[in-house]
Amino acid sequence: MPQLHYDRPASTWLEALPVGDGRLGAVCWGLADGEKLSLNDDRAWSGPVGGPRHAAPADHPQRVLAARRAVLDGDAALADELMQPVVPHTQAYLPVGDLTVRTPGLSVAQDLRRGLDLSTATAWTRRPGPGGGARHETFVAARAGALVHELTAAGGEDVEVAFASPLPLRSVRRGSPGPGEVEWRALLELPLDVRPWGPGQEGEAVRWAGPGSPARLVAVVVRARADGCAPDRDAVDAVDAVDGVDAADGADTAGGGGGVLVARWAGARRVRLVVAVEVPEPLADSPGTPDAQAAARRAAAALGAVEEVRAAHLADHAALFGRAGLELHGRCGPATPTDELVHRAVDDEDAHRALAELVVAHARYLLVTGSRPGTLPMTLQGLWNAELRPPWSSNYTTNVNLQMAYWPVQAWALPECAEPLLAFAERLAAEGARAAREMYDAPGWVTHHNSDGWAQTRSVGGGWADPSWSAWPFGGAWLCANLVDAVEHAADPAAVAARVLPVLEGAARFCLAWLVRLPDGTLGTAPSTSPENRWLDAGGTARAVTASSTCDLELTRGLLQAWSRLAPDEPATARLREDVREALAGLPRPRTGARGQLLEWHEDLPEAEPEHRHTSHLVGLYPLGTLDPRAEPDLAAAAARTLELRGPESTGWALAWRTALWARLGRGDVVGDLVRRCLRPAVDDAAQAGGLYPNLFSAHPPFQVDGNLGFAAGVAEALVGSTAERVDLLPALPPQWPRGRVHGLRTRAGVEVDLTWEEGRPTRARLRHLRAGTVHVAVGASACGTFTGGPGEEHDVPLPAPAAHRTGTHQGGTP
């Protein structure tokens, strides 16, 4: 069973362990005297009731046309100046608060053990003490919609449960619904506005509605019961009075912030508590007040049937988490704490393999616990965030990070976990249709660099943004690649295609309207930026806006090709199909520069940051597949040269992307080097050097979940590559993984693969058809056979003899 485990309490949030069900999440600290649960709900975003509203200036389409003329006239300074964002900033994803369960008489850090069982999605803490000590267990049950925490103290302990939040308390209510039970309810206020941190963000950072004013509220319900003893009512009321909250039974009274004691028991042997949270959905027509009664019903039902809830949780989690897995035969003592394992893996090959295996399992765990049908997609920090003003507002960054967070879902057999992204793309398409009209006088839909729980689609950064990131209208086109990925991996592609085609069509219509004929006769984009990167003009000034970034063109190409492939050929779309065909014929292929690199812009422009973290111009190589190394080896060589010039170092998510890019190029040796960089200990003061924090969260730094999930995608790509008709086994195996097994990897060819290898070569491979079809299987340049079958049919793949398979740096025939 894959586990994270530690021999001391967590002292920081980056040592705490995450649990969740996609909607309700917590990180579990494992304190010396108990447990702290830092709570999140995916609907807890700043913003006023009804949502923020930002209309584009009436002259915005004219400003864009003026920027286009400036680009074509060679006036880069004017083009930069004209491309001003519309929205000041996105709203922020926020914490709910901390629930602590303490045993004041049992405060022992020595010999404490805590951990996270990935196979059961349960966090636990054990501490020694008289009478047997105490054990805490925490899980979030998706079907019950509640967090369950259980404290067992064999010798009987005094127990205190308290709640604190950075959000102001609007009201508190307490009751005693049953023998030995406490029900505690609180309403918390969400802020109207939260500015992101960073340059240009001086002024009021967090703005509140204030007393008596309408605001969006969060309802937190805690229902608790201790076996064999009643709650200490006098102590609870006394502490509440000190904190300024009058919480008499049935009273709803306004209160201030600070911690509030929820319950106290003397000599309890077992305490079970259930937490349920309600927040209005961040929608334009959502109310400000949550349904606290719904949360109370869920909490009461879960507490009344804890064992049934636990059994359903275990079955539900296992059904998803158990579908796929990776074994690398790493060895490390079972008592080795996970934070120590991260350090040992730097030089110890056995520890390295054990850590790599664990990090992939952890990434799959984060998907299962952080993204479920009916929830919002994961933010930059996934479901988990501790800060009222978090890094980058803990929002959705759509120039790679949101997409990367969902790259592994299909390959690692978790299509249900992609549902929140598909639903969010549909919301963005609806909101983005208005943005396309207002900002560009264009059909279809558009979204830019940042979004949030309100599905904001307009360009953000008003008054402080750099157009290198803000003036980029291709977030929708890139998100469509994830939707296409869902179709290609599906057991029923037609059903998924029917759902996503309207989104793809809208994005395609915008891209077609955005294309212009350039002076050299090709179709291109102007104004154009390459996400977050800049080039130097003749005077050495960094500029952002120019013509035809390679990223623009490859995203357009990939989208138009996918729509042509998936859309039914019918009279209603005949005109659009012809426009798409003409556009594809006019789009130039990527170009090569003087240093042998793939050009990032239409011309060979000097880069302001030659080792920039983004590799947006390689999006055609991965994830789109519009650049096929077998069909275009010269362009593949240029892509490899680009990666070499970018240098070996970068942020966690950028290293993960480069892992996948080198895997597409068949370079197992480079993949191995990148894996080591992704798995090293993180150093927070390193500006751009990824690694792992003690709880295995990936460092930008700071923490970003896309680094974890992009790493899992890169590993899958190195082990099994695929197109719609072909599967490649071990196309880029890292040399430090000579033995291993992977099971349940899904492919674009519609088959699931179980694969075992020894001494760097496949020794057993089995295919399982997800849908009817034919697939060709190969190991490097050696064909293994062609297999046809229907859903559920399996085939053992005959593998080439050892001499026929050469491992090394150029597997798969690519440069």
LINRA-V746498 format. One record per backbone hydrogen bond with DSSP energy under -1.0 kcal/mol. NH is the residue of the N-H (numbers start at 1). CO is the residue of the C=O. Records with the same first field share a line. If there is no record, write none. Layout:
NH=CO / CO
This chain:
4=116
6=114
10=29
15=12
16=13
17=28
19=26
21=24
22=369
25=40
26=19
27=38
28=17
29=36
31=34
35=101
37=99
38=27
39=97
40=25
42=23
44=41
45=43
46=92
47=191
51=48
60=57
63=59
64=60
65=61
66=62
67=63
68=64
69=65
70=66
71=67
72=68
73=69
74=71
75=70
76=74
79=75
80=76
81=77
82=78
83=79
84=82
86=459
87=459
93=393
94=44
96=39
98=164
99=37
100=162
101=35
102=160
103=33
106=103
108=32
112=109
113=126
114=6
115=124
116=4
117=122
118=2
121=117
122=117
123=138
124=115
125=136
126=113
127=134
132=129
134=127
135=152
136=125
137=150
138=123
139=148
141=146
145=141
146=141
147=275
148=139
149=273
150=137
151=271
152=135
153=269
156=153
157=268
159=265
160=102
161=263
162=100
163=260
164=98
170=187
171=187
173=185
175=183
181=178
182=224
183=175
184=222
185=173
186=220
187=171
188=218
189=168
190=216
192=207
193=207
195=205
201=198
207=193
213=210
217=288
218=188
219=278
220=186
221=276
222=184
223=274
224=182
225=272
226=180
227=270
232=264
233=231
236=232
237=233
238=234
239=235
240=236
241=237
242=238
243=239
244=241
245=240
250=174
251=248
260=163
262=161
263=161
265=159
268=157
271=151
272=225
273=149
274=223
275=147
276=221
278=219
283=281
286=283
292=290
295=291
296=292
297=293
298=294
299=295
300=296
301=297
302=298
303=299
304=300
309=305
310=306
311=307
312=308
313=309
314=310
315=311
316=312
317=313
318=314
319=315
321=317
322=318
323=320
325=743
327=741
336=333
338=5
341=337
342=338
343=339
344=340
345=341
346=343
347=344
348=344
352=348
353=349
354=350
355=351
356=352
357=353
358=354
359=355
360=356
361=357
362=358
363=359
364=360
365=361
366=362
367=363
368=364
369=365
370=366
371=367
375=372
379=382
380=395
382=379
384=381
393=390
394=391
395=392
396=451
398=449
402=397
404=400
405=401
406=403
407=404
412=408
413=410
414=409
417=414
418=415
419=416
422=418
423=419
424=420
425=421
426=422
427=423
428=424
429=425
430=426
431=427
432=428
435=431
436=432
437=433
438=434
439=435
440=436
441=437
442=436
445=506
451=396
455=452
461=87
462=87
464=461
465=461
469=466
470=466
472=470
475=447
478=474
479=475
480=476
481=478
483=479
484=480
485=481
486=482
487=483
488=484
489=485
496=492
497=493
498=494
499=495
500=496
501=497
504=500
505=501
506=502
507=503
508=504
509=505
510=506
511=507
512=508
513=509
514=510
515=511
516=524
518=522
521=518
523=586
524=516
528=546
532=468
533=530
535=543
536=606
537=541
540=537
543=535
546=528
548=525
550=600
553=549
554=550
555=551
556=552
557=553
558=554
559=555
560=556
561=557
562=558
563=559
564=560
565=561
566=562
567=563
570=568
573=570
574=571
577=573
578=574
579=575
580=576
581=577
582=578
583=579
584=580
585=581
586=582
587=583
593=597
596=593
598=638
599=591
602=547
605=603
608=534
612=609
618=615
619=616
621=618
622=618
624=619
625=620
627=620
632=628
636=632
637=633
638=634
639=635
640=636
641=637
642=638
643=639
644=640
645=641
646=642
647=644
652=699
655=651
656=652
657=653
658=654
659=655
660=656
661=657
662=658
663=659
664=660
665=661
666=663
667=662
668=666
671=667
672=668
673=669
674=670
675=671
676=672
677=673
678=674
679=675
682=692
686=683
690=650
692=680
693=697
695=14
696=693
699=691
700=702
704=698
705=380
707=704
709=705
710=706
711=707
712=708
713=709
714=710
715=711
716=712
717=713
718=714
719=715
720=716
721=728
723=726
727=776
728=721
729=778
730=719
732=718
737=734
740=757
741=327
742=755
743=325
745=753
746=411
747=751
750=747
752=768
753=745
754=766
755=742
756=764
757=740
758=761
760=738
761=758
763=756
764=756
766=754
767=795
768=752
769=793
770=750
771=750
773=789
775=787
776=725
777=785
778=727
779=782
782=779
784=777
785=777
787=775
789=773
792=769
793=790
795=767
797=765
804=801
805=802
811=666
813=810
